[in-house]
Amino acid sequence: MERFQHDLIQEIGQHRSSGVIIDVGALDVLDSFGSRTLGNIAEMSRLRGALTVIVGIQPDVAFAMVELGIHADSMHTALDLEEGLAYLGRHTSTPSAPASPPFRGAP
Amino acid sequence: MNEASRAQAASDEEQELLPQLVAHLREHRTRLRQEWATRIHDAHLLEAMSPQEMELETTSVYDNYVEVLETGSVEALQHYARDLSERIIPRGVETQEVVGIVLLLRDALARSLFKKYQQDFALLNRVLDAYEPAANRIANTVAVSFVDERERVIRQQQDAIRELSTPVLPVRERLLILPIVGVLDTERARQLTEQLLIGIRTHRAKVVVIDITGAPDVDEAVANHLVRTVDASRLMGASVIITGLSPEIAQTLVTIGVDLSKMNTIGDLQGGLEEAERLIGYTMRRQDGLVE
């Protein structure tokens, strides 16, 4: 996990990324450790100037997370990869940002 | 005579007495049934039934009753009682009425036995020894069948209500409405959240409007569940708008101190829909000249 974090932060710098999308659609469970790790990654990326969006949380995973009392207030979330891209498009200033209708969605 | 052989003798005698009993009850069937029906009428039981139905049902109950005394097997009676319950439950017949009429029959028959055997006290005692356990078993069987049947009906209705009561409705592309009608208990709240989350996935919803105009009471548990539902929806990338909080509910929630600061609430469903459409980016415009 540390290795993954390290690599990711490196890559952000190399590519001058302004956005990161983490797809957790293949995960059957996301416990407090997992969500804290995601939160850490998001915070590190933010310090490096990139916005992180978590996409693909499954219905039962979302349900289990709130049952466990995991608060993901600081996380940016979207339904799937497509939505995540649109979200980044609206919230970052990449030149390729599509002109989409204003959506004040999940923070 | 030792204990075992005495018991054997007693049960032999019972075997002889019961057929006698049955013969007596068969012989006076019309009179006894009539007596019983009159007592039911006097006690104001089963008033949901017409006199003709009453006659039909009391006759079959009587025959079933005597048959159980004769054969000692309650299976046929059980079947009949269940069938009868199925017919009378929708008409609002209560448990006490069913138990009442069976006990009345038990008493009516016991009284006729008294009359017949009152000359010989010892014999009467033995007759009642044979009659009472069988009669009690019958009363028990009927009552249990009735209650079982009623519970089955209640369960069935609960399931039906539960399924009907949590519709997730797509109103526009990417906009869902979840009207909550009726009392929310924990089990229903859980199911509601589950259906909503699946709905968000299938309809790719961006905004969900939860309308609680139809919920009579929102207590702390329900409010906390709503907060969790909002959180879970947000994890799936959908924002939630709560509408229809009545003045009373708003007061209660603030008084008991539920933290709803993260919730996006709007007075009524209309306002909620307008806000939702604004969030998604729809602009509504009324076309002139269609309605004067």
Interface residues (C-beta under 8 A of the other chain):
Chain A: I54 V55 I57 Q58 P59 D60 V61 A62 F63 M65 V66 E67 H71 A72 D73 M75 T77 A78 L79 D80 E83 Y87 S100 P101 P102 F103 R104 G105 A106
Chain B: T193 E194 L197 I198 I200 R201 R204 K206 R228 T229 D231 A232 S233 R234 L235 M236 G237 A238 S239 K262 L279 I280 G281
